[in-house]
Amino acid sequence: MTWLITGGAGYIGSHVVRAMAEAGESVAVLDDLTSGVRARLPEDVPLVSGSTLDRGLLDRTFAELGVTGVVHLAAKKQVGESVEQPLRYYRENVHGLTVLLEAAVAAGVSRFLFSSSAAVYGMPDVELVTEDTPCLPINPYGETKLAGEWLVRAAGAAHSLSTACLRYFNVAGATRPDLADTGVFNIIPMMFERITEGEPPRIFGDDYDTPDGTCVRDYIHVEDLASAHLAVARRLAAQPEPGDLTVNIGTGRGVSVREMSDLIGEITGRPELTPVVGPRRAGDPARVVGSTELITKELGWSARHDVRAMVESAWEGWCLHHPEARRG
Ligand SMILES: NC(=O)c1ccc[n+]([C@@H]2O[C@H](COP(=O)([O-])OP(=O)(O)OC[C@H]3O[C@@H](n4cnc5c(N)ncnc54)[C@H](O)[C@@H]3O)[C@@H](O)[C@H]2O)c1
């Protein structure tokens, strides 16, 4: 197999590229570098700089590299931005995927992995979210991921592709500081940012129906997520008949915002910055924790890293880009 990894210069993509390359898979990257960084990639991995919207470039890339499988991570991923710019999100995440699938089918690609998200579930009202929990996204970002799944499965069924849709829960951590996520879009970097400014972390609501009143989430270490991609890619490659595998990728364990804040205070050396509690944010479900039963049953895969390892490695990455943070 030769795998084309779209979005491979991004945060998650660069971990997937390294995990697959180190395991001996032949990989190349297509990335428009809008948020990706070339330096995240190993020097011997080819990078095609361009967009999934560029059909001509895709056709040439598939032909020249002899691509037989695609791991599609390229997307826009900010929920708030998707509310303000839905057309851009549908264009990049849904139209970009359509063009990519058309090119893949035309080139005879037979395996296709798609980065989906727990955002497809919206506000699930269950203890553990299974793959059968209804998908009711509550923002354009989640809608584009759900529409993406529909596209991938429909194209797979019609064109004899083996497909997988991987629904990631909250991704955190890094295998090395220089591969860390540099965006400030979720609770961990948001708390790091406050602490770096000498301010206490913020908690949005402590009156939820959860053990300590704060929201509960399932955090998955990006290294575990990358190993899941390798396992799924190998399953698809070995599968004699086309078919789809749609799975949650999380840990099955919930961590509350308050627990996370305490851990971050400890790891950053600023436990005295007691979090301040503000009002709830719109669209925050009380609890989103994924059942991992299906992927464990199908592939024998489960996450190995705990939340402490995630936060420690995320902090090392944060300090690389914010050296002033260490002084607190
Ligand atoms: N980070 C998370 O917590 C999380 C959770 C669930 C799902 N996801 C999904 O995982 C994937 C990767 O996310 P990430 O956190 O690494 O984000 P990221 O922004 O770091 O990576 C996205 C990469 O795709 C590239 N890209 C974007 N649009 C492109 C296009 N049209 N053509 C070519 N390249 C393009 C960017 O330059 C970037 O390198 C996305 O599909 C995202 O929706 C992320």
The ligand as an SDF file (V2000), in Angstrom:
LIG
                    3D

 44 48  0  0  0  0  0  0  0  0999 V2000
   -7.9710   18.0870   17.4700 N   0  0  0  0  0  0  0  0  0  0  0  0
   -9.0620   17.4580   17.8940 C   0  0  0  0  0  0  0  0  0  0  0  0
   -9.3580   17.4170   19.1090 O   0  0  0  0  0  0  0  0  0  0  0  0
   -9.9550   16.7410   16.9000 C   0  0  0  0  0  0  0  0  0  0  0  0
  -11.0780   16.0300   17.3960 C   0  0  0  0  0  0  0  0  0  0  0  0
  -11.8920   15.3610   16.4890 C   0  0  0  0  0  0  0  0  0  0  0  0
  -11.5970   15.3740   15.1310 C   0  0  0  0  0  0  0  0  0  0  0  0
  -10.5200   16.0750   14.6820 N   0  0  0  0  0  0  0  0  0  0  0  0
  -10.2410   16.0600   13.2330 C   0  0  0  0  0  0  0  0  0  0  0  0
   -8.9110   15.6360   13.0350 O   0  0  0  0  0  0  0  0  0  0  0  0
   -8.3880   16.2140   11.8350 C   0  0  0  0  0  0  0  0  0  0  0  0
   -7.0460   16.8520   12.1230 C   0  0  0  0  0  0  0  0  0  0  0  0
   -7.2060   17.8520   13.1190 O   0  0  0  0  0  0  0  0  0  0  0  0
   -5.9630   18.5760   13.7990 P   0  0  0  0  0  0  0  0  0  0  0  0
   -6.3490   18.8100   15.2220 O   0  0  0  0  0  0  0  0  0  0  0  0
   -4.7020   17.8810   13.5000 O   0  0  0  0  0  0  0  0  0  0  0  0
   -6.0390   19.9940   13.0470 O   0  0  0  0  0  0  0  0  0  0  0  0
   -4.9000   20.8040   12.2590 P   0  0  0  0  0  0  0  0  0  0  0  0
   -5.5220   22.0980   11.8780 O   0  0  0  0  0  0  0  0  0  0  0  0
   -3.6380   20.8190   13.0350 O   0  0  0  0  0  0  0  0  0  0  0  0
   -4.6890   19.9050   10.9730 O   0  0  0  0  0  0  0  0  0  0  0  0
   -5.4480   20.0100    9.7880 C   0  0  0  0  0  0  0  0  0  0  0  0
   -4.4650   19.9720    8.6330 C   0  0  0  0  0  0  0  0  0  0  0  0
   -5.1810   19.9760    7.4070 O   0  0  0  0  0  0  0  0  0  0  0  0
   -4.6320   20.9620    6.5400 C   0  0  0  0  0  0  0  0  0  0  0  0
   -5.7520   21.3810    5.6820 N   0  0  0  0  0  0  0  0  0  0  0  0
   -6.8870   22.0140    6.0690 C   0  0  0  0  0  0  0  0  0  0  0  0
   -7.7190   22.1510    5.0080 N   0  0  0  0  0  0  0  0  0  0  0  0
   -7.0830   21.5800    3.9530 C   0  0  0  0  0  0  0  0  0  0  0  0
   -7.4360   21.3590    2.5960 C   0  0  0  0  0  0  0  0  0  0  0  0
   -8.6170   21.7580    2.1020 N   0  0  0  0  0  0  0  0  0  0  0  0
   -6.5500   20.7290    1.7850 N   0  0  0  0  0  0  0  0  0  0  0  0
   -5.3520   20.2960    2.2630 C   0  0  0  0  0  0  0  0  0  0  0  0
   -4.9720   20.4700    3.5450 N   0  0  0  0  0  0  0  0  0  0  0  0
   -5.8280   21.0900    4.3670 C   0  0  0  0  0  0  0  0  0  0  0  0
   -4.0630   22.0300    7.4450 C   0  0  0  0  0  0  0  0  0  0  0  0
   -3.0310   22.7890    6.8450 O   0  0  0  0  0  0  0  0  0  0  0  0
   -3.5400   21.1870    8.6040 C   0  0  0  0  0  0  0  0  0  0  0  0
   -2.2130   20.7350    8.3830 O   0  0  0  0  0  0  0  0  0  0  0  0
   -9.4630   17.1840   11.3400 C   0  0  0  0  0  0  0  0  0  0  0  0
  -10.2150   16.5210   10.3340 O   0  0  0  0  0  0  0  0  0  0  0  0
  -10.3060   17.4390   12.5760 C   0  0  0  0  0  0  0  0  0  0  0  0
  -11.6310   17.7840   12.2280 O   0  0  0  0  0  0  0  0  0  0  0  0
   -9.6890   16.7640   15.5410 C   0  0  0  0  0  0  0  0  0  0  0  0
  1  2  1  0
  2  3  2  0
  2  4  1  0
  4  5  1  0
  4 44  2  0
  5  6  2  0
  6  7  1  0
  7  8  2  0
  8  9  1  0
  8 44  1  0
  9 10  1  0
  9 42  1  0
 10 11  1  0
 11 12  1  0
 11 40  1  0
 12 13  1  0
 13 14  1  0
 14 15  2  0
 14 16  1  0
 14 17  1  0
 17 18  1  0
 18 19  2  0
 18 20  1  0
 18 21  1  0
 21 22  1  0
 22 23  1  0
 23 24  1  0
 23 38  1  0
 24 25  1  0
 25 26  1  0
 25 36  1  0
 26 27  1  0
 26 35  1  0
 27 28  2  0
 28 29  1  0
 29 30  1  0
 29 35  2  0
 30 31  1  0
 30 32  2  0
 32 33  1  0
 33 34  2  0
 34 35  1  0
 36 37  1  0
 36 38  1  0
 38 39  1  0
 40 41  1  0
 40 42  1  0
 42 43  1  0
M  CHG  2   8   1  16  -1
M  END
$$$$
